[in-house]
Amino acid sequence: MDVAYITDQRFHRIRGEWFTTASIRLEHLARALDVGTWTFFGRLDDGGDPDRLFRLVTPPALAGRVLFEGPRNQRGGPLGYGRAAAPTWLGLRRLVRRSDVVWLKLPTVHAMVAARHTRASQVVVSQQMGDAEDGLVLTYPRYRFLRHLFTRSCRSVAARADVAAFVSRDLAERYGGGRRDLVIANESQVTEDLVLAAPHAAPAGPLRLVFIGRLAPEKCVDDLLRAIAAVPGVHLTIAGDGPRRASLEALARALAVEHRVEWCGYVPWGPALFEILRRCSALVLPSATEGLGLVAVEAMSQGLPVIATRVGGLPELVRDGVTGLLVGVHRPDELAAAFRRLADPALRLRMATAALETARRHTLERQSGPLLGRITRAWQEKRAARGGGRVPALG
């Protein structure tokens, strides 16, 4: 099968190699799917910092058959998409017409455009990663008038797709249109071998919390700092960077907690990040919106309870009082109360043990299997409908 994987993700060409902003395990996909060619359509950039990106490793089975298409050096935001509209439309039309499987990553502009070019002879996969409405409002507040268009488009694509997948039940209920054959599967990059067999020894001294993520408005790190100020002795490690870092550092100084906050900056996914997790007591996710929050799975794989807001798919991962604690959005007082509860080492140990069990159910192997299996069955059914031969590309 020739697969078109359509996203708004950035792909960077650096010294002859391709890197991207979120990990994609091509070797795992190649083992599960009968791939002829695999084409990424996204935003292509010349250059970048490889230490802040994920290297795309092409497995031997796909050597010479992984391709990259899309607008080059496109600016972000609606204005950037508008300027690239014509070549993007034509490029997506050509790609979709020659593909057998069209994998649409939602909610993205490229996927919504590509959906208009799909045909009944193809296997169309819609995979919703985040909240179309809240995500747009929080990221681009000036363009909030587009949120209803994004919402309707996501629901329409999911309703017509051969395979409709969602990273959380919350998104499935909101955008699935009542379909009974939805696939609930996240994109965990935690493999089975990364999950600890048992909780690690609790760090000595005061409660050590960690936040991992982009320092952007929707992550509500300001609420986290205010909660830290309300609970003396608690230490916070922040692994991440973003547009709000300077203002958040200023807030930490104003709250007189700068000596209890460690700023690590961007930490690449891998051993360094997992080492930070292992020396902390719990992960905190105070977000205003999340599709699922895969960093929670990563923390649980290392035996950390998770304190999270009741948004998106987080309550599906964090069982209140069992694997962590749930709090309201913009409630520093509830965050502070959760910190005080987790000061109990016995409670943390019970939650850590339960968190490991949750992580084992959300590994790459366990989560990707149902989705890839459904794609394979849909592909086989299309071939059978055409007499068992290869589904021809359109054109």
Steps between C-alpha positions, in 0.01 A plus 500: 500500500611855425435708811455877520550618860358852508568733790599858578808370682834657409767287332856636499771412249833529684830387349326253269281344772138557595387602848157583634322653797339181637629146496375266226611135519526407133653162583192409702265614224696310236468177699123539537401628155573381145652831391605573143584868542449724801461874431500759777313818410568780744688826535856457372782709643861536388716475810426497870648381828523119495538493880145632532347262244437131440707330232290305251668164456406318179503123557675282240162368382406852386837614364446747217121491545445770765415833338435855624268756343339826604557876512854606587585743780134584559428744779267393777151630562208564265697760300774248422243243388326759284818589314575133431141411407530456122811276485380306805162429339661379176764294681244327716277430200787329314609301804154378597420392145803271478461346848324187620479596868442862602581548869361833624633649824235726652439776586737634232436720199687268263290201603175692458602609150619151403170345613324683217707309242454145631312232304300189587774277357742612772531417867447827685624515858405792724699527822401782736785607725362807673205726566419695184293767677684572824842452341435769239351745750793469741775499238364764262240703696466754216363225277251352743224562242642201306445254784156389380637435150782288644258306720259425215784400269644253751161340558434477128835335426455248782148415383617414147831329579548125459690499830424768760746515790525726805770529762242521779138409570430867569595595144309202360182612677537858384611443140408141415147570384357202687688236299514164676816378327739766631855407597625648827879487484761754600845554351707394797872474426561308822599146402444207733868482595493860633238431769661438839433165663437669836496855640839654561605612845327822606731804472631609836402837642208724399244424230659541158255576220566516127324674212589394145365691203496815295488824695190634328179658636289182477742314730416733794843483663418829676236311702765244589743765626229657718426159650871446571506833684216379724679182615839566659775251432365358174752499215404530132700396193385647168617317188391700201527828318266732319370854455402547864828402663621855574167608652481180706851551635399854597191363675712250694715789625195707589360206700841450667519134390789529250727306738252208491456489120754337268480604134648227279397647167414268216590137575483255206289189534721216612739404781553856630126558533438167670785570742325823605178305556673239715638761741161662556200406715208587269413659166272806487287587195295816570388542134183675385469259206655167400421236241631232734828614655745224410758637740277349770567153355873574493496607866291199605743267321762619751269454799388861548148595614349777289320815614291622207205715407165349402533578130503296180617144543697559821228350725522184286864460603496651847260321734436742782641362825641190325769599247501868589280795588265708283445872546304780334641730232646828634475376859837555668331429836404148383852443365642604838263263681613218272864575581425473870326163451793358303739591779394161646763246379264204549236658278759577232619140504147364453437742216837423340420128492160567338661747256736231371202276422337784305823558308515133399156537338616804305824389340574545131435132437166488685366827357607482135391140444121559472539796263752335269295181500188693398690671216625164373150351503355799316776468239433130455128564459567762231725256314245221527229728363718551192565133447802452724739717304684808611275802528609726214598858565258758367583738225 
